[in-house]
Amino acid sequence: MEKLVSSKQLSTDPNQTTFQKYEKVCQIAANSGFDLKKQNKDHFQFVQIPKKYDLLLLILLVLFSFYTRFWRLSEPDEVIFDEVHFGKFVSWYLKGEYFFDIHPPFSKLIMSLIAKFCSFVPTFDFTNISDKYPAEIDYLCLRKQTAFVSALLPPLSYLLLRTFSISVPSSLLVAIMFIFENIILVESRIIVTDAFLFLFILLTIIFNLQLAKYRPFTFQWMLFMFLTAVALGCSVSTKLTALGTYAAVGISQIIQLYTNYRRNVYQKTTFLKWSNIGSPFVFFLLDLLTRGIVFLGSTILIFCISYYFHFNLLVFNGSGDDFMSYEFKLSVRHLNSNQVFKNDLFELGYFQKLWELNSKMHSSNMGISTPHHYSSKWYEWPLHQGTPVK
């Protein structure tokens, strides 16, 4: 551009707006055979899209990833590690027995829904680790869910890095590490929800990166903001540890807002006509308000909807009754009984139950003082002295 446009040509009236100066530069560039508007029509060019040859590598990564997750998935045919918990959760959802867990229910609801479609029979109690699965229990129905979700992580990690314009060898190395990393591989072959959490966090990062490409108030910008918010809401509704991702996305939004304001991009939107609204600062406030409503609203909505199904599915008394107040217990009935023990004067409403349950979850999490019986010190892993998981 420096060779195509001289300093004399770029001299403009100081009273002109940034957009008018931009239009003049585009006109000068067009006279020189360079279509600047086409290069920067709807989005910024600081993020690149993966090339076509990446498709072949993605296919290979998918094949290797699915193979490592599904190979001999039925072994061992006994309860492993936290299957003793999540297997119970799925069974209790299907039987309608109330239980208490320190994590939100979103991914557990997904697993239970798929188990319902697979005609999973919740007759096994998942009482102890190493208990052998009976022949009539389709435990593979539950393990396959985790394996399938986890198999998506390596190709998505490759796609994420390539979107960052990271080189093919480096992106491929990270994807291979996702495929063969021991902890991720183990957790992808048993009945746990960590794979769902990793998937939602990866999707959040990918969608947020795409969001940063586009100018505010374009269709693409609105689409990727919605997808980012939904993925983020699913992450937080799976485990509250995803609030760290929420903080990272929040910082990213602040950077995007500042960058957009400094570039005065609000003076040139391509989806809606805002020329009669006011100054760029007005657009900045509108952008800020839109992001806040979409991100906070989507997260709260997904979080509340997941608990709505949680409360309405668990209608019988169960192991979680002892954690809750007397008023909370009035909303459940005794198992194998149609009598509902409730009093409209004392029974808690939905939001009261939501508040009580999350308060109890928080206090239970904060009350954990003893280390996990399978935990190991950070310095023990390189020396292979860690506690093995049974």
Buried (B, 14 or more C-beta within 10 A) or exposed (E): EEEEBEEEBEEEEEEEEEBEBBBBBBEBBEEEEBEBBEEBEBBBEEBEEBEEEBEEBBEBBBEBBBEBBBEEBEEEEBBBBBBBBBBBBBBBBBBBBBBBBBBBBBBBBBBBBBBEEBEBBBEBEBEEBEBEBEEEBBBBBBBBBBBBBBBBBBBBBBBBBBBEEBEBEEBBBBBBEBBEBEEBBEBBBBBBBBBBBBBBBBBBBBBBBBBBBBBBBBEBBBBBBBBBBBBBBBBBBBBBBBEEBBEBBBEBBEEBBEEBBEBBBBBBBBBEEBEEEEEBEEBBBBBBEBBEEBBEEBBEBBBEBBBEBBBEBBBBBBEBBEBBEEBBBBBBBEEEEEEEEBEEEEBBEEEBBBEBBBEBBEEEEEEEEEEEEEEBEEEEEEEEEBEEBE
